[in-house]
Amino acid sequence: MKIKTGIWSNIFDFFNVFGMVIFCFAIIFPLWDMIAMSFTPAKDSYGLAFRLWPNEWQLSAYRFAFRNSAIMTAYLVTINRSLIGPLISLICNVCFAYGLSKKDLPFHNFLTTFILVPMFFGGGMIANYLLIKQLGLFDNFLVYVIPGAVGSYNIILLRNYFQNMDRSLEEAARIDGATYFRIVFTVVIPLSKPILATLALWGIVAHWNAWFDCLLYINNKSLYTLTYILRRMMVDDRLLSDEMLQYMTSHNQQFMSKNLKAAITIINIVPIMCVYPFLQKHFVKGIMIGALKG
């Protein structure tokens, strides 16, 4: 049966498609301009014009980036942080949320309130700074992964997800003599892939893009993250490493060339663009199920 459509429906469809095209163009075009900029020679990288196609394709910016010890060290720190941080966070949050999903847990209401309060109230930057100092985490890799290991919102999502799971599976495991830890790691976690993939994706993106904690707590250059180095390149070229300053000198430039900034930006975002499609299929399902029940 053919459904009749009126003129207003056709007009709506036209503007809907037109708006989506503009939206996609607004996302894709700046990304392509950044890619084209990264392959542009340093001398041609200045100016405000968008570049659909470089006049000359060069790999000099990428060669320098991958040969630069400061950038590669920061890249390795960022990768380690983005892998270790979400893993520790998932372990802590899963253990806490699983216990909180049990209504017969002693002090259940108190622990729930204890988790909810930090979602609305925080100690502020000064309190966090003093706490990190007292814990001795200055110039320590653990400052990247320990302070944010437990998140109230993540625990609530996990708790809601666990409460919606079939209890008969856990009861069968208990009858077979399984401990709570074995139930969590052999029954609950395998059935919680959507919500775990969602939280892992959030954690990876957050750790990969973070730079403010590096600014506050890290003075050791070997612990700099790639995003922090990129921020320093954007803010003040005088704060860069000797190798980058030599790059500027070799190209007879007073400021860091835009093609190198673009190349480091592309290097920074490519891993996330590669990881996201593999976790995207679990994203919507995890959010919907984790938010169904309060």
C-alpha positions, 0 to 999 in steps of 0.5 A: 500500500502506497502512502500518500505524502503532501507538499508539507511532508516533502518540504520537511524531508527536504529541510531535514536532509539539507540540515543533515548534509550541512551538519556532516559538512561542518564535521568532515570539512574541518577534519579534512582541512586539518589533514591537508594542513598536516601534509602541507609544507611548513612555508605554505602552512600559514594563512587563514584559507581552508585547504581542500588540496595541498599544492605539494604533499610532504611528510616532513611534519610526520617524520619529525613527529615520529622521530621526536623523542618528547612526542613519542615519549608523551605518546607512550604515556598517553597510551599507557594512561588510556589503557591502565586508567579505564581498566582500574576504573572498571575493576573498582566500579564493578566491584562497588556496583555489584555489592550496591546492587544487592538490596540486602547489603548492610548499610545499603542506603548509607552507601548509596547516599555516600556514592550520590553526594559526590555527584552534586558536591565537590571539594574544588581544585584547591582541596584536590591539589592538597590531597594529591600533594599529601598522597605524594602523587606529584610527578607520579604516573599514578596521579593519572589513574588513581584520583578518578578510578571511582566514579559515582555516575559509572557506579550508578549505571553499573548498579542499575544494569546489574539489578536488571540481570536475571537472578537465576544465573547467580543463584545457580552459581551459588548452588554450585559453590561459586564465591561472589568474586567468581560470580562477578568475574565468570557470570556477571562481567561476561553478561555486562559487555554493553555497559562495560564497553560504554564505560570503557569508551568513556574512560579511554576518551577522557584519559586520552584527551586529558591535559589539565592534571598534567599541567597541575601535578607533573613537572617531569617531562618524561611523564607529559601526555601528548595532549598536554604537549599539543596544548603547549604548542598552541599556547606558547612555543617557548615552552617546547622541547629543544628538538622542536625549537631546532625544528623551528630554526631549521625551517627559518620560522619564529613560531611553530609551523601549523603543519606540525601542529596539524600532524600532531593533532592527527596523530592524537585523534587517529587511535580514538577514531580507530577504537570507537567503531568497535565499541560503538555497537555496545554504546546505545544498548549499555546506556539504555539498559543502565539507565532504565532502573533507578 
